[in-house]
Each structure stands twice: as structure tokens, then as C-alpha cells.
């Protein structure tokens, strides 16, 4: 199940060279993960109220080609591994069929004390 999120590159997203500033790719993939979580029916505000939040544990990122002002991009997100305590996702930022950026992101849940806890059952059930 691949989630797709369209993103337009705005002037504010670019650096002095006129290309997307490297850290903005992390913002793009964060938006896509948030949309994916919402799409599968997980309410992050309810999670937080119950004392549990998602946290990025690790990101492995490859910057393959630049995006520039006014490009229409698509962020593609899909889970690659789900365990009771960890979700690993692959995310790509593409212009058409050209992959510009790829990341492998490990997500965990932590409680109010910052201690690891289980992923929500709805998320774990995707692996079943």
C-alpha cells in the first residue's frame, strides 16, 4: 500500500542555488507520514492524549537529484517492516517517475516519560 502526497516547490523551499534546501525533504516526508497515518485511521491527537506519540528513531537518506522552484513533486510512502515496537518505512520524493530523494525511516512510539512502548494496534494489524 503506497501512499502518495503531491507537493509543489515554493520559492521559500529553495536555497541560494535555487534548488530545494536539503532539510526541506525531511519536512516533505514528515507531511507524507502524517497523512499516511491519518489515512489508515490513527488519530495522533488521541494518541497524545493517551500519553503516546510517534518518534523518529532513525533516518537513512539519499539525495539523488535536485528539485527546483515550481516543480510538482510526489512523496511516496510505504511500510517495509512492522513489528510490535517498530515501523520501518521507505519514502521517495519524485518528479514524475524520477526519484530525487529516498529515505528509510524507523518510527517508534514513546510514552510521556520518553520510554519506548508498543505501536498502536491499528498500525500493527497492517503487518498481519
Secondary structure per residue as TSV (DSSP state, phi and psi in degrees):
chain	resnum	aa	ss	phi	psi
A	1	X	-	360.0	107.4
A	2	X	-	-101.0	124.7
A	3	X	E	-90.0	142.1
A	4	X	E	-126.5	130.5
A	5	X	E	-128.7	118.2
A	6	X	E	-76.0	141.8
A	7	X	E	-135.8	132.3
A	8	X	E	-99.7	136.3
A	9	X	-	-82.8	120.6
A	10	X	-	-99.1	161.6
A	11	X	G	-53.7	-39.8
A	12	X	G	-64.2	-16.7
A	13	X	G	-82.5	-11.3
A	14	X	B	-100.0	160.8
A	15	X	-	-100.9	-170.0
A	16	X	T	-64.4	-21.0
A	17	X	T	-85.8	-4.6
A	18	X	S	84.7	11.6
A	19	X	B	-111.4	162.0
A	20	X	B	-61.1	126.2
A	21	X	-	-60.9	134.5
A	22	X	H	-53.5	-38.3
A	23	X	H	-69.4	-21.7
A	24	X	H	-68.1	-25.9
A	25	X	H	-61.4	-35.6
A	26	X	H	-65.6	-37.3
A	27	X	H	-64.3	-43.4
A	28	X	H	-60.7	-46.0
A	29	X	H	-72.3	-28.2
A	30	X	H	-64.3	-45.3
A	31	X	H	-58.0	-44.0
A	32	X	H	-65.4	-40.6
A	33	X	H	-63.3	-42.1
A	34	X	H	-61.8	-42.6
A	35	X	H	-65.0	-40.7
A	36	X	H	-61.5	-46.2
A	37	X	H	-60.0	-44.8
A	38	X	H	-61.5	-42.4
A	39	X	H	-63.1	-33.9
A	40	X	T	-85.5	2.6
A	41	X	T	95.1	20.4
A	42	X	-	-100.9	125.9
A	43	X	-	-97.4	107.8
A	44	X	H	-68.3	-26.6
A	45	X	H	-68.7	-39.5
A	46	X	H	-64.3	-41.5
A	47	X	H	-57.8	-48.4
A	48	X	H	-61.8	-41.1
A	49	X	H	-61.5	-28.8
A	50	X	T	-88.1	1.9
A	51	X	T	92.0	16.4
A	52	X	E	-127.9	136.4
A	53	X	E	-137.3	157.9
A	54	X	E	-79.1	147.9
A	55	X	E	-140.2	138.7
A	56	X	E	-78.0	124.1
A	57	X	E	-94.4	-35.2
A	58	X	E	-158.5	143.8
A	59	X	E	-134.0	130.0
A	60	X	E	-113.8	114.7
A	61	X	E	-121.0	139.2
A	62	X	E	-123.5	123.2
A	63	X	E	-95.8	111.2
A	64	X	-	-98.9	-45.0
A	65	X	S	-151.8	153.8
A	66	X	-	-81.3	149.8
A	67	X	-	-106.1	153.7
A	68	X	B	-131.6	170.3
A	69	X	T	-46.4	134.4
A	70	X	T	74.0	2.8
A	71	X	-	-62.1	143.5
A	72	X	E	-100.1	116.1
A	73	X	E	-110.3	164.4
A	74	X	E	-133.4	129.7
A	75	X	E	-97.8	121.9
A	76	X	E	-107.3	130.1
A	77	X	E	-131.9	132.9
A	78	X	E	-151.9	145.7
A	79	X	E	-74.9	139.5
A	80	X	E	-112.4	-20.6
A	81	X	E	-159.3	131.3
A	82	X	E	-132.2	126.4
A	83	X	-	-123.3	175.7
A	84	X	S	-57.5	-25.7
A	85	X	S	-120.6	-3.7
A	86	X	-	-146.7	139.2
A	87	X	E	-120.6	126.1
A	88	X	E	-112.4	129.5
A	89	X	E	-126.1	149.7
A	90	X	E	-106.4	138.1
A	91	X	E	-134.4	135.7
A	92	X	E	-126.8	141.4
A	93	X	E	-107.5	121.5
A	94	X	E	-124.3	150.2
A	95	X	E	-114.5	106.1
A	96	X	T	65.2	-127.8
A	97	X	T	-96.8	2.3
A	98	X	E	-86.5	120.9
A	99	X	E	-80.8	122.5
A	100	X	E	-99.1	-30.3
A	101	X	E	-149.6	139.3
A	102	X	E	-137.2	137.4
A	103	X	E	-137.4	144.7
A	104	X	E	-110.5	119.5
A	105	X	E	-118.2	129.3
A	106	X	E	-104.3	124.0
A	107	X	E	-114.3	139.5
A	108	X	E	-130.1	173.2
A	109	X	E	-113.3	144.3
A	110	X	E	-129.4	154.5
A	111	X	E	-92.6	-176.4
A	112	X	T	-60.4	-24.5
A	113	X	T	-88.3	0.3
A	114	X	S	83.9	10.5
A	115	X	-	-90.6	146.0
A	116	X	E	-63.0	147.1
A	117	X	E	-146.5	173.6
A	118	X	-	-68.1	150.5
A	119	X	-	-67.5	155.7
A	120	X	-	-57.7	143.3
A	121	X	H	-55.2	-39.1
A	122	X	H	-60.5	-36.7
A	123	X	H	-74.6	-43.2
A	124	X	H	-61.8	-31.9
A	125	X	G	-68.1	-18.1
A	126	X	G	-63.1	-32.7
A	127	X	G	-75.7	-18.4
A	128	X	-	-72.9	360.0
